[in-house]
Amino acid sequence: MTDATTGASTGGRAGEAIRVIVVDDHSLFRRGLQMVLSTEDDIDVVGEASDGAEALRRVEELLPDVVLMDVWMPRRSGIDACAEIKAAAPSTRIIMLTSSEEEEDLFGAVRAGANGYLLKDVPAEEVADAIRAVVTGQSLITPKMAGLLLGEFNAMRRRDEERNLGLPGAPRLSPRELDVLRLLARGMANREIAGSLGISENTVKNHVRNILEKLQLHSRMEAVVYAVREKIVELS
């Protein structure tokens, strides 16, 4: 199962391979991942890095479409690097590919702007599929981590009930914005949302921007967190 949200644009250029950087402090893992991805005609691994600091330098140099990055690394963590990469290259999509099942790491990645959070035990072909998905604007969470999210959402609801939709002072979304948020959180692309609601793709983009501004969120992944916590949509 994949839980996804839509983004605004396609990361790769039309007709060109998706350019990827692999970031992990274990060289054997980097090599293995490169070998797996080298069999995909539409994916090109253009660089690698062994920690977050080096990853930022490589991103600034190569401007890849996607970064596959571990969470736990020496010198600078993947989460710290994620926020810096997003600031330096906003169009670059970032997938955290890690063995960490810690809720703190998952939420740290979400807050830093990661577009996906996958565990290293996922089948190799799912990594390639995830790369393709994030360049079309989707955000991905593995089923195991989605379960952790749900547990945290319930705890957050108990601690933060005053933020529920509809209560005085809470951010108020229009009916159309709620429709867009529900479809966004179910993994529909902007074009699909537009077709479903009978509006233009540009209008969908405007709604997404307004949703993020009203809720004071920084990414579409955070919008999924909000949508599930407020029971606008449920992960199954």
C-alpha positions in Angstrom: 0.0 0.0 0.0 1.2 3.5 -0.8 -0.2 6.7 0.8 0.5 9.6 -1.5 -0.3 13.2 -2.1 0.0 15.2 -5.3 2.4 18.0 -6.0 2.6 20.7 -8.6 4.8 19.5 -11.4 6.9 16.8 -12.9 10.5 16.7 -11.8 12.1 15.1 -14.8 12.2 16.8 -18.2 10.1 15.4 -20.9 11.8 12.6 -22.8 14.8 12.6 -20.5 15.8 10.1 -17.8 15.1 11.0 -14.1 18.4 12.2 -12.6 19.0 10.7 -9.2 21.6 11.1 -6.4 22.1 8.3 -3.9 23.1 9.3 -0.4 24.1 6.7 2.2 27.2 6.3 4.5 27.5 2.6 3.5 29.3 2.3 0.1 28.1 -1.2 -0.5 24.5 -0.1 -0.2 25.1 2.8 -2.5 26.7 0.5 -5.1 23.9 -2.0 -4.8 21.2 0.6 -5.2 23.0 2.0 -8.2 23.2 -1.4 -9.8 19.4 -1.9 -9.3 18.5 1.5 -10.7 20.9 1.1 -13.7 18.5 -1.5 -15.1 15.8 1.1 -15.4 15.9 2.9 -18.8 14.2 6.0 -17.4 16.4 6.5 -14.3 20.0 7.8 -14.4 22.1 7.8 -11.2 24.2 10.9 -11.7 26.0 11.1 -8.4 26.4 9.8 -4.8 27.3 11.1 -1.4 28.2 9.6 2.0 26.7 12.1 4.3 24.3 15.1 4.4 26.9 17.8 4.0 28.3 16.1 0.8 24.8 15.5 -0.4 24.1 19.3 -0.3 27.2 20.0 -2.3 26.3 17.4 -4.9 22.8 18.7 -5.2 24.0 22.2 -5.7 26.4 20.9 -8.4 24.2 18.5 -10.2 20.6 19.7 -9.6 19.1 16.2 -9.7 15.4 15.4 -10.0 15.4 13.1 -7.0 17.7 12.4 -3.9 17.5 9.0 -2.2 18.9 9.6 1.2 19.4 7.7 4.5 18.3 9.3 7.8 21.2 8.3 10.0 24.6 9.4 8.7 27.7 10.9 10.3 28.6 14.6 10.2 25.2 15.7 9.0 22.0 13.7 9.2 19.7 13.1 6.3 16.9 15.1 8.0 19.2 18.1 8.5 20.3 17.8 4.9 16.7 17.5 3.6 15.8 20.9 4.9 18.9 22.5 3.4 18.5 20.8 0.1 14.9 21.9 -0.1 16.0 25.5 0.5 18.8 25.3 -2.1 16.9 23.3 -4.8 13.2 23.5 -4.1 12.3 21.4 -7.3 14.4 18.4 -6.1 12.3 15.6 -4.6 13.7 13.8 -1.6 13.0 10.2 -0.6 14.2 9.1 2.8 15.3 5.5 2.3 16.2 4.2 5.8 16.1 1.4 8.3 14.7 3.8 10.9 11.2 3.1 12.1 11.3 5.8 14.8 8.3 8.1 14.8 10.6 11.0 15.6 12.6 10.4 12.4 9.5 10.1 10.3 8.0 13.3 11.6 11.4 15.0 11.4 11.5 14.1 7.7 8.0 15.3 7.1 8.8 18.7 8.7 12.0 19.0 6.7 10.0 18.6 3.5 10.7 15.0 2.4 8.5 13.8 -0.4 8.7 10.1 0.7 9.7 7.9 3.6 10.6 4.3 2.6 12.2 1.5 4.7 15.2 -0.3 3.3 13.4 -3.6 3.3 11.0 -2.6 0.5 11.4 -4.6 -2.7 14.0 -3.1 -5.1 11.4 -2.5 -7.8 9.4 -0.3 -5.4 12.3 2.1 -5.1 12.2 2.7 -8.8 8.4 3.1 -8.7 8.8 5.6 -5.8 11.3 7.7 -7.8 8.8 7.8 -10.7 6.0 8.7 -8.3 7.7 11.6 -6.6 8.7 13.3 -9.8 5.0 13.4 -10.7 4.3 15.2 -7.4 3.2 12.3 -5.2 4.4 11.8 -1.6 5.0 8.2 -0.4 4.9 6.5 3.0 5.4 2.7 3.5 2.5 0.9 5.1 4.4 0.2 8.3 5.2 3.8 8.8 1.6 4.8 7.9 0.5 2.7 10.9 2.9 4.7 13.1 1.5 7.9 11.7 -2.0 6.9 12.6 -1.0 6.2 16.2 0.7 9.5 16.5 -2.3 11.3 14.9 -4.5 9.9 17.6 -2.1 11.1 20.3 -1.9 14.5 18.6 -5.6 14.8 18.5 -5.9 14.2 22.2 -3.2 16.8 22.9 -4.4 19.3 20.4 -8.2 19.0 20.1 -8.7 22.7 19.9 -7.2 22.7 16.4 -10.0 20.5 15.0 -11.8 21.8 11.9 -14.8 23.8 12.7 -13.9 25.1 16.2 -13.5 28.8 16.7 -10.1 30.1 15.8 -9.2 27.0 13.8 -8.2 27.4 10.1 -11.3 27.2 7.9 -11.1 25.6 4.5 -13.7 26.2 1.9 -15.8 23.2 0.8 -13.8 23.1 -2.5 -10.5 23.3 -0.6 -11.7 20.3 1.5 -12.5 18.4 -1.7 -9.1 19.1 -3.1 -7.4 18.1 0.2 -9.3 14.8 0.3 -8.2 13.9 -3.2 -4.7 15.2 -2.7 -4.3 13.0 0.4 -5.5 9.9 -1.6 -2.6 10.3 -4.1 -4.4 11.9 -7.0 -2.3 14.1 -9.3 -3.3 17.6 -10.1 -4.7 16.6 -13.5 -6.8 13.8 -11.9 -8.1 16.2 -9.3 -9.0 18.7 -12.0 -10.9 16.0 -13.9 -12.7 14.7 -10.9 -13.9 18.1 -9.7 -14.5 19.6 -13.2 -12.0 22.5 -12.7 -8.7 23.5 -14.4 -5.3 22.2 -13.4 -4.2 25.7 -12.6 -7.2 26.1 -10.3 -6.2 22.9 -8.5 -2.6 24.3 -8.0 -4.1 27.6 -6.6 -6.3 25.6 -4.2 -3.3 23.5 -3.0 -1.3 26.7 -2.4 -4.2 28.3 -0.5 -4.6 25.1 1.6 -0.9 25.1 2.6 -1.0 28.9 3.4 -4.3 28.6 5.5 -3.0 25.7 7.5 0.5 27.1 7.8 2.0 24.0 6.4 5.2 23.7 4.4 4.7 20.7 2.2 2.1 18.4 0.7 3.3 15.6 3.0 2.3 17.8 6.0 -1.1 18.3 4.4 -1.5 14.5 4.5 -0.6 14.5 8.1 -3.2 17.2 8.8 -5.9 15.5 6.7 -5.6 12.2 8.5 -5.3 13.8 12.0 -8.4 15.8 11.4 -10.2 12.8 9.9 -10.7 14.5 6.6 -9.3 11.3 5.0 -8.4 8.0 6.5 -5.4 5.8 5.7 -6.3 2.1 5.3 
